[in-house]
Amino acid sequence: STGLFLEHREHRRALAAMRPARALNLFAYTCGFSVPLASAGAQVVNVDVSQRYLDWGRRNIALNALPADRVRYHRMDALEYLTWAARRAETRFDLVILDPPTFAAGDPRRGRRPWRAASDYPALVEAAVRVLAREGVVFAATNARELAAPGALAQMVREAIGRSPRWLTLPPWPIDVREPGRVAAVLFSPR
């Protein structure tokens, strides 16, 4: 395992080129989106339930000689973080990255229920919109078959926020991942 999903390499580059001041990377895994964002000057908050992968993300930041004070890490559930951040008026982001797994096992000891993208993604989108800065944008991606079908992710976003957002253009998928229905990504502003 390389800890990096190559299908998002052009997306990482495009999001960094947007130069957001503050970015939130949910389901951060090894912080692959955070490295180019921090390199572009963003303050990045990484959220993941796995301390192992957040530590890997810290190593990735260090290996790229990026200032440690530019990146923060929270070991917690993404929806819990969004609920907490929404209550704090000063916690607003120019960019929120949503790239959750298709499925994640729950942890009854910590009160975490299992995650299923097909049913739980809409609540994640709703919560993410509440922590956006006025002109903020959301990058939403999935490899869940139900949501990766053509147009399905965009339809879910429209339904989750209750209106059609302003869609922004993403670069095309790299040539080696152009398998229709395997992955999907959208970039939008709810305003």
N, C-alpha and C positions, 0 to 999 in steps of 0.2 A: 504494500500500500504506500503510495507516494504522499498521501494526505492532501492531494490537490486534484480537483476535477477539471480536466483539460477542456471540456466543452464550454466552460465559462471564461476562457482566457480573453476573448475579445470583449466580453461584457465587463470583466475587471478593468481592462484598459479604458473602455468607454466611460465607466462610472468614475474612474479617477480623473479623466479629462474634464468631467463636469466641475471639478474642484469644489466639492461640498466642504463647508467649514466643519460641520459635525455629521458624523455618520454612525448608524447603528447597524451592526452585523449580527443578526439573530441566527441561531443554529450555526454558530461561527466555525465549528469543527476546528481546523488547524489555522484559521484566520487568513485563508487565501485571498479573500476580498480586502482584508485590512492592510496588507502590505502595500499594494499600489495606492490605496487611499491615503495611508499615512505618508507615503513617499510624495504624494501630491499636496501634502500640508494639512490634511484633515485630522481632526480629533476623532478617534474611533473608539466606540464602545462595542466590545465583543461579548455575546451572551451565549452560553452553552451549558448543558447539564453535566458535561464530562470535564472533570478537572484534568484528566490525562490529555485531552485534545486542546484545552486552553493552555496548558503548559507547552505543548507542541507549538501553539500559536505564538507564545512568548519567545520561544527559540527562533521561530521564523522572523519575528520582528528584529531580534538581536542579530541574527545572521545577515540581515539586510541593513545593518548599522543605522536603524531608525531610532529616534529618541524615544525612550521608554515612557516618558511622560505624555507622549502624544496618543498612547493607546491604553485603554482600561479593559479589565476583564471581570465578568460577573458569572459565577457558577450558579445558574438558576434556570428555571423553566422560562421559555420565551414569553408565554402569556402572562406569567407572574411578573416578569420584568416590565412588560408593557403596561400592566395595571398599575404597578408602582410608579413608573415614569409619567403616566397620564395624570397622576395626582400632583405632580411637581411641575408647576408652571415653567420653571427654568430648564426643564429637561425636554427640549425640542430638537429635532434633527432635520437636516436638509436632505438626508438620504436615509432610507430604511431598506435594508437588504433582507429579503425573505427567501431562503432556499432550504426549506425543511426536508427532512427525510420523508419517504413515502409512508413509512411505518416506524414507530419507536415503542419499545416495551415500556409499560408503566413501572412505577416503583412505589408499591403500597406503603413501604416504611416512610417514604417522604411525601406521601399523599399525592403522587403523580399518577394520573391515569394514562393509559396507552394513547399514543398519537396516531391518527390516521389522516393523511393529507386530504383524501377525498371528502371526509366529513368535517375535519377540524380547520382546514385552511380558511374558510370564510371568516370565522371568528378572529383568526390571526390578522387578516387584512383589515377588518374593522378596527381592531386594537392598534394596529400600526398607524393607521390614518390619524388616530387621536394624539400621537406623539410627534407629528410632523410640524415643522416650522411653516410659516404662511405659504411659502413657495416650494415647500418640500416635495420630494418625489419618492415613490416606492418602486423598487426592483423586486419583482416576484418571479420565482422560477420553480419548476417542479419536474420530477421524472415519474410522478404518479400517472399511470396509464389513463385513468379517467379524466385527469386534468391536462394531460399532454396532447390529447386529441386536438386537431385543428379547431381553434376558436374557443375551446372549453375553458382555458385559464382566464381569458379575457371576459367571457360570460360570467364566470364565478366572481371576478373582481367587480363587475357592474352590479351584480346581485348583492354582493357583500356590502358595498358602499351606498347602494340604493339609487344610483344614477350612473350615467356614462362619464367616466373621467376624461381628462385630456391625455391622450396617448402620446408618448414620446417614442422616437425611433431608436431601436437598438441595432447594432451591427449584425450582419448576417451570421448565422452559425458557421463555425469553421467547416471546411469541406469534409473533414473526417467524422462529423457528428450530424450530418444532414439526413438522419433517418426519421421520416415523419412519424409523429406519434410517440416518440421515445422521450423527448424533453421539450419543454416549452418555457418561455420567459416573456415577460411584459414589463414595460417601464411606464409609469403613469403618475400624474398629479391629480389628486381628487378635486382640486379647485379649478 
